[in-house]
Amino acid sequence: MLSPDELTRYSRHLPLEGFGPEGQQKLAASHVLVVGLGGLGNPAALYLAAAGVGTLGIADFDLVETHNLQRQVLYDTDAVGRPKVAAAAARLRAKNPFIRVVEHPEGVTPDNALSLFSSYDVIVDGTDTFRSRYLNGDAAALSGKPLVHGSVLKFEGQVTFFDPAGGGPCYRCLHPKPPPPGAVPACGEAGVIGALCGVVGSLQALEAIKWIVGVGEVLRGRVLVLDGLSSRFHSFSLARDPGCPVCGENPSIRSPVSDPLQEECRNPDPQPGGLPLEVTVEEARDLLRKNPGGARILDVREPFEWAICGIPGAELLSLGNLPQRFPALATDKHWLVLCHHGQRSMAATQFLRAQGLGAVSSVEGGIEAWARRLDASMRRY
């Protein structure tokens, strides 16, 4: 039963038709897992905590960084450098002392996904990479748990409710295969307006609350799209795919895939001239050291990004200017193409190879991976 203090706290819920004290008690008995404490996971977790979800799990392995603060509203400036899970948990517990916050600082992995998801009623996916989304989508479908999916890019957002156990589609029904390298930029590459994350994350929390309480209609079989620039919403239907490898009639995926992008995004075969299409940051560093006159970094980021951080000696040529200026690139160099996360560099590498430059390789993970794995003093953004 809810205490008088809880009834007071949730008093604006109680008069709602179809909600009432019974709905609030359902929330108090529920277990919700928020995966990814970024731009979407922050507002989703905050509103789920405020709504009175009894057990709120939060999973993320990352640390708070300065560039997070533009859109991740759970963190203050003094949280920079702290684990996201720890900083978020402190804020959520202060927000609502009547709930239980469970920290999962290891995040979601192929090894723990099924057992972790089995402890929760509904999963809210706030991650921002295709690798994580495929993992979460597969694990939710395989464990029979509904998953509230959200995504944002630039000024556009999407929300849907994946629920194969309830007759709806899963993530692979929407995205059967990962996009080709460079086709879809990440938020770090293309940017995102912070307030849009608040809208989409709040809609994710709303979907989870509706499903738990049993009120209204969730986005099962529908994808809601928000155009932030025109302030217009529209939706389209999404049917379950009978041929889906996860939730279809003859599934071929029966456990979370360790790396769902490996077959789509890496090309292990040698390319023209025997040079790989993609190299790791460690391989790029070694090439620069072993062949200082023959290997060079081609940075295809924007000038404002270079002003934040850059690798000394690199050639700066933004992707937008590449078609006009690539003829000036020396043809006797092995160009190691670098961007923020690796999407733009792959697109540039494929373009340059199509123009006849065979000695070009994309640096996997971009300057973000360089900073994480090679140079901790480098400013990240």
Steps between C-alpha positions, in 0.01 A plus 500: 500500500610856433580714801343844554831658395499300176136586433589865541800473269301327225174689554494632143498144367214378715208690338597383151242279333624144485786578736398566861663342806499159328710633215741660741533173688585326171778752447628443853515125435667533160860442394630716213851494352641806323794404277727789410511811714549750220275758341196266496566294809534811718148643458348151480657395831415832663130478413477130586650575840267795555201287394571246773637195317581272793827354373693701244808337350756716323772350279797684352877446507604854400623807685344848498676733257470873444331462161225290664369798699334663198225235503547262795300669772579264788859626525649826621844636420651352815396152381749508210736205535264295718334178384165585346324231700625638831420861417155411365415274795575777750274741314218248457505396866487864604209552261291223650598323825209257463655313209786250477776587253716207386833584340648292216837668436613221268227594252334242275722239335429188294593295807266668750217631283253212534544455875488875558187557292322207667502695828295788356149546362583743221821631344554863395776525240682833513813389316635679194696242300371232264714241677324567832155526343530162330624344822218650707236425238607138462531442876159653571329288234678182610412559866138585420523854633355811333751766401430872464727622223598861436747669270600857418713661232533870423141630532313170456396234747322163499322294764343154479405206721651164402304210647519169311354316802193723467471447126703800388825529304855507635793726416615281210154530343576872466870465420571150361865586440734774620549787255818498292803680649468876481133494397359624831705745708493478877381790714862590564551531125177671394399674823170500691297773665495436874133580558400236243661235720276618783187460288588152368625372836183625669288322238691181575419537869135561410485181293646295786258654752197436277599137451556441872175663608298360210362832387478638148668353192872439471692533174496127430514463122542873444800729473449860615722754322560854621633774273634752748552775243137506386356379834305227321432144607405215269497123533521198274399139552761231554391138462678202645724336239428125465855460368665684789803306626405578862119507531394346168353160423840331463743699715870449444623723785449332837747693713629859495758549227839608633556747217199542266689753288807289434382348174347826379756757604841335473663381181788268590611447140796700371406794281680640193873519568466249784387770741202444732182702465502567873772503766488535877645804673788283621573388145482860377744613770744222409478583129583864575799397710637239259446702185511869599554615144247272336203492738300804600173588676223655290256664744156543338336673798385860507732787604313552829568135588869543419503798737391267782763234435715370217802285420811705420608476137159396370357643180163664570250464214133491604279240339285764331804644320648164404342469151649833392840475667598131496710536179754696704568201727839338445463164328819357652361506855303243694217721620354403838160669500378621839176656623319507834365143527581337166188553288617800297847352460353181352289702256809704403711186459245338272472821296877535458540136401226545241706788355800272457694561824571150630730595789218621727377345826236615747602520866245300697343692789649831392663751728269389781667158500842670467432702814361204693768249412811694406501850647310558821609865505306573180183704544188299411169630374 
